[in-house]
Amino acid sequence: MITFILKRLGSGIVVLFAVSILVFSLLYVSSGSIARNIVGDQATPEQVALKETELGLDQPILTRYLDWVVNALQGDLGASWFTSEPVADALATRIPVTMTMVVAAMLLISIIATLIGVAAAVKRGWVDRTVQVGAIIGDSIPGFVIGIILVTILAIQMGLFPATSTISPGAGADAWVLSLTLPVIALLINGVTGGAQQIRSAVIKQLERDYVRTLRSRGIQEREILFKHVLRSAAPAGLTVLSLQLIGMLGGVVIIEQIFALPGMGPLAVAATGQSDQPVVMGVVMYTVAVVIFVNLIVDLLNGWLNPKVRAS
Amino acid sequence: MSESVETSALTPLPGTTGQTGTVVRSTVLKRLFKNPLGILSMIILLTMGLLAAFADVLAPFEENFANISKTLAAPDSVNILGTDSSGRDVWSRLLFGAQLTLLSALLCAAVAIVIGLPAGLIAGYYAGKFEAMSNWVVSILMSLPGLIVLLTVRAAFGPSVWIAMLFLGILLSPSYFRLTRSAVQSVRNELYVDAARVSGLSDLSIITRHIFSVVRAPIIIQTAAIAGVAIAIQSGLEFLGLGDPSKASWGVMLSEGFKNVYLTPSLLFWPAFAMALTIGALVLLGNAIRDALEDQEKIKHRRKKAHEAEDAASASAAKAASKTVAAVEAGTEHHLVKVTNLGVGYPQADGSVKKVVDDVSFHVDRGEILGIVGESGSGKSQTAFSILGLLPDTARIVGGAIQFDGNYTVAPGEDNVSQERLSKLRGKRISYIPQEPMSNLDPAFTIGYQLVTPMVRVLGISKSEATKRAMKLLSDVGIVNPDRTFKAYPHEVSGGMAQRVLIAGAISCEPDLIIADEPTTALDVTVQADVLDLIRDLQRRLGVGVILVTHNFGVVADLCDRVVVMQNGRLVEEGPVRDILREPEERYTQTLLASMLEGKEPMSMLVPSSAKENVL
């Protein structure tokens, strides 16, 4: 068990390094004119050269990368080239907002999609048809368009929720709840419709398995078969779907935050992207990939716990 | 839709053998055109494509032409959908936006195909190091959040939608890779590829000829999905203001509308509508193709079965003329099981009922082993499952009755097995030994758990008591180390051992009737004899009634007291085993007996008379 975790952590670190090299080299492409952009059009060539030296842009890429890695390993992700705010601080103030939404949306998706998916698989009939139609509609409307619709109707026209976030450093819990309700709904609708559809087919597949018939022949009641055996066997498929949804959501939340003017990672990432603010972009990407690696590790562990065959290998 | 399925099932397909690729494609297309949603989606996509292609001609204004004196105007005869905050024509921008959006979706899908398809072909066909390496790359690509990567790409390369879509295509290529690889893997070892290899075709033409025809339809489905994703992500980037501001796109229009949401919320509607319509059509198209493919499978399956049912129907029609459906006779209460004129059928979409069991009657007494013999599709398993009450949900009892120990589980006139009555009997008085041992144990639970739980639930005994009994049962069925098997998971034991476990489970609650469905078919020949011995032993010791479903007359001769021969859903012959084996009256029984391999002379095929002697 411990060796398994260590192995997965090890491969996670390898991935993290691979991504950091990739992103760093990508960003190197755009760093030619960055000093000029920072100091402005009016600056003299000397000022530009000075800025380049200050940011280390005159160094070869390998030196720059190694510097970044050594600092990053000590928890120093550098500072924004434009605002001089340390990247680690910027992330620390914004991650709570973003992750609150993502975690809340994922929890709700897991529960609602499982309930609906199982109901559709067991009851079939109109429940099933509704889930199928819902999946088509959910697939057709991108999450951020749902966000726009929600904010237009529920916040702007009906005034039920604030149209822009009221979260601030000193804000109370009610500000958080009111500001995050619509964004979370916007995030979870696609997840629920898609997830329910996938969980439905996973459950149907399990219900057709031979061992279910044998359990019935042994006098085990239908409810126990469904909740103890079928759901457990269908869970790995559901977990895979949910983890893919989470990966997608880490991107989708950027747009949602922009729509609701939330002080999360999204606006930071968008601003940094527009300016090619390399330290900030690196920080956002590395944080996101680290979250994904962590989630994948958890999913692997859960799968091992659910399936003894995986556990053994 | 199901109606169209039925009608096309009746018309024979030309050349269903050989050339499967082209036949599959043409019928799938035909079915696609019969699906209203499929047609609708294709019309929408075609219209979108034409509007985009002729945007330059159709649009009344340039995409960036701004009439500053007419901003946020309501629709009129000049600007049919109104104008935005810079006085640009919404309709024109919608058309140019369609052009950009559709082209970028196409680019993304094309890149993903160009990378994913060959990589999947190579990985699936040659496996080895390339596959291991590409699997690693795939797992990395799949764990990268697309939008975040595209933000990085934007930071590096500036606001080009084409570069963004190139990278998105790379990110999405794993879906084609995985699809192609698994399709190739499943086809790789199939006979026709081997045959092609023997006939001297090069690897390349093997791949293009055979495998490409297999993955073609799934790739179209995948492309529809990926195009939808590309449109959503591309619009998202544009909405964030990270696209090229000089180009009209649906995402930019949404962002423009959102900025003016307090003044003119209707500006939001058109781009959102266009986006939902296009992605929705793609989703529907993908679903329609998938449905068409699945129907294809079903019909192949159904046509085969329909054939059998037809034969059965015509045969039973002849019999029914001389026989009237009798009420259950009195004085049969002493039989453990009495099946009377049983019929089982599956209602079809066109209202007819396909009978798989027709007018079957027999009985089983306590302490007796009854064999039900027949080839696959003869209805023998369906008969057994009706006694157990474990028919598929769609099955109906279309005639007759079943009694268990003097009580009806299916009363005359009922069209379903009464679950209420049977749930009290199943596990407790009637139990079941399945055919395939491995798939009949839940892989997620230990063997011990799967033995103990039914005893706790059915007999109401304590867990520790049930554990004690389970150990005893395991050694009773000949497992040498019950303790180890008890703790093992199903995948840790052999097939023969798993079958012993299932037999232990079947006798654990001391039933009166055991229904064994081909209990030895999935086992090695050496293990088969052991398992048959075990069943005979247990049957004698416990004095239970056994219904043994099998296609093997050897097993019948070995174990059974009486035998029922079934063909095409009806009963052909019934009697004591010795009589049937010595003097089979029906031709079908003779053929079945003759097809046995045991004790045959080499090269003598299907000679009934010699077979009979050899069997006995």
HADDOCK unambig.tbl for C-alpha pairs under 7 A between the chains (distance, minus, plus):
assign (segid A and resid 15 and name CA) (segid B and resid 140 and name CA) 6.90 0.50 0.50
assign (segid A and resid 26 and name CA) (segid B and resid 156 and name CA) 5.80 0.50 0.50
assign (segid A and resid 27 and name CA) (segid B and resid 155 and name CA) 6.80 0.50 0.50
assign (segid A and resid 27 and name CA) (segid B and resid 156 and name CA) 4.70 0.50 0.50
assign (segid A and resid 29 and name CA) (segid B and resid 156 and name CA) 5.91 0.50 0.50
assign (segid A and resid 30 and name CA) (segid B and resid 156 and name CA) 4.77 0.50 0.50
assign (segid A and resid 30 and name CA) (segid B and resid 157 and name CA) 6.36 0.50 0.50
assign (segid A and resid 136 and name CA) (segid B and resid 280 and name CA) 6.95 0.50 0.50
assign (segid A and resid 136 and name CA) (segid B and resid 283 and name CA) 6.59 0.50 0.50
assign (segid A and resid 140 and name CA) (segid B and resid 276 and name CA) 5.20 0.50 0.50
assign (segid A and resid 140 and name CA) (segid B and resid 279 and name CA) 4.98 0.50 0.50
assign (segid A and resid 140 and name CA) (segid B and resid 280 and name CA) 4.30 0.50 0.50
assign (segid A and resid 140 and name CA) (segid B and resid 283 and name CA) 6.88 0.50 0.50
assign (segid A and resid 141 and name CA) (segid B and resid 276 and name CA) 5.14 0.50 0.50
assign (segid A and resid 142 and name CA) (segid B and resid 232 and name CA) 5.66 0.50 0.50
assign (segid A and resid 145 and name CA) (segid B and resid 272 and name CA) 6.73 0.50 0.50
assign (segid A and resid 210 and name CA) (segid B and resid 439 and name CA) 5.76 0.50 0.50
assign (segid A and resid 210 and name CA) (segid B and resid 440 and name CA) 5.04 0.50 0.50
assign (segid A and resid 211 and name CA) (segid B and resid 439 and name CA) 5.98 0.50 0.50
assign (segid A and resid 211 and name CA) (segid B and resid 440 and name CA) 3.80 0.50 0.50
assign (segid A and resid 211 and name CA) (segid B and resid 441 and name CA) 5.21 0.50 0.50
assign (segid A and resid 211 and name CA) (segid B and resid 442 and name CA) 5.72 0.50 0.50
assign (segid A and resid 213 and name CA) (segid B and resid 390 and name CA) 6.93 0.50 0.50
assign (segid A and resid 214 and name CA) (segid B and resid 440 and name CA) 6.13 0.50 0.50
assign (segid A and resid 217 and name CA) (segid B and resid 426 and name CA) 5.50 0.50 0.50
assign (segid A and resid 217 and name CA) (segid B and resid 427 and name CA) 5.56 0.50 0.50
assign (segid A and resid 217 and name CA) (segid B and resid 431 and name CA) 6.05 0.50 0.50
assign (segid A and resid 217 and name CA) (segid B and resid 432 and name CA) 6.06 0.50 0.50
assign (segid A and resid 218 and name CA) (segid B and resid 426 and name CA) 6.17 0.50 0.50
assign (segid A and resid 218 and name CA) (segid B and resid 427 and name CA) 3.92 0.50 0.50
assign (segid A and resid 218 and name CA) (segid B and resid 431 and name CA) 6.50 0.50 0.50
assign (segid A and resid 218 and name CA) (segid B and resid 454 and name CA) 5.99 0.50 0.50
assign (segid A and resid 219 and name CA) (segid B and resid 423 and name CA) 6.41 0.50 0.50
assign (segid A and resid 219 and name CA) (segid B and resid 426 and name CA) 5.03 0.50 0.50
assign (segid A and resid 219 and name CA) (segid B and resid 427 and name CA) 4.28 0.50 0.50
assign (segid A and resid 219 and name CA) (segid B and resid 428 and name CA) 6.87 0.50 0.50
assign (segid A and resid 219 and name CA) (segid B and resid 454 and name CA) 6.52 0.50 0.50
assign (segid A and resid 219 and name CA) (segid B and resid 458 and name CA) 6.49 0.50 0.50
assign (segid A and resid 220 and name CA) (segid B and resid 454 and name CA) 6.23 0.50 0.50
assign (segid A and resid 220 and name CA) (segid B and resid 457 and name CA) 6.97 0.50 0.50
assign (segid A and resid 247 and name CA) (segid B and resid 143 and name CA) 6.65 0.50 0.50
assign (segid A and resid 247 and name CA) (segid B and resid 145 and name CA) 5.26 0.50 0.50
assign (segid A and resid 248 and name CA) (segid B and resid 145 and name CA) 5.54 0.50 0.50
assign (segid A and resid 248 and name CA) (segid B and resid 146 and name CA) 6.87 0.50 0.50
assign (segid A and resid 250 and name CA) (segid B and resid 145 and name CA) 6.35 0.50 0.50
assign (segid A and resid 251 and name CA) (segid B and resid 145 and name CA) 5.63 0.50 0.50
assign (segid A and resid 251 and name CA) (segid B and resid 146 and name CA) 6.40 0.50 0.50
assign (segid A and resid 251 and name CA) (segid B and resid 147 and name CA) 4.66 0.50 0.50
assign (segid A and resid 251 and name CA) (segid B and resid 148 and name CA) 5.50 0.50 0.50
assign (segid A and resid 255 and name CA) (segid B and resid 236 and name CA) 6.81 0.50 0.50
assign (segid A and resid 255 and name CA) (segid B and resid 240 and name CA) 6.68 0.50 0.50
assign (segid A and resid 273 and name CA) (segid B and resid 151 and name CA) 5.78 0.50 0.50
assign (segid A and resid 273 and name CA) (segid B and resid 152 and name CA) 6.50 0.50 0.50
assign (segid A and resid 273 and name CA) (segid B and resid 154 and name CA) 6.38 0.50 0.50
assign (segid A and resid 273 and name CA) (segid B and resid 155 and name CA) 4.57 0.50 0.50
assign (segid A and resid 274 and name CA) (segid B and resid 155 and name CA) 6.12 0.50 0.50
assign (segid A and resid 274 and name CA) (segid B and resid 242 and name CA) 6.70 0.50 0.50
assign (segid A and resid 275 and name CA) (segid B and resid 155 and name CA) 6.85 0.50 0.50
assign (segid A and resid 276 and name CA) (segid B and resid 155 and name CA) 4.43 0.50 0.50
assign (segid A and resid 276 and name CA) (segid B and resid 156 and name CA) 6.62 0.50 0.50
assign (segid A and resid 281 and name CA) (segid B and resid 152 and name CA) 6.66 0.50 0.50
assign (segid A and resid 285 and name CA) (segid B and resid 148 and name CA) 6.62 0.50 0.50
assign (segid A and resid 289 and name CA) (segid B and resid 144 and name CA) 6.54 0.50 0.50
assign (segid A and resid 292 and name CA) (segid B and resid 143 and name CA) 6.31 0.50 0.50
assign (segid A and resid 306 and name CA) (segid B and resid 444 and name CA) 6.70 0.50 0.50
assign (segid A and resid 307 and name CA) (segid B and resid 444 and name CA) 5.43 0.50 0.50
assign (segid A and resid 308 and name CA) (segid B and resid 444 and name CA) 5.95 0.50 0.50
assign (segid A and resid 309 and name CA) (segid B and resid 491 and name CA) 6.91 0.50 0.50
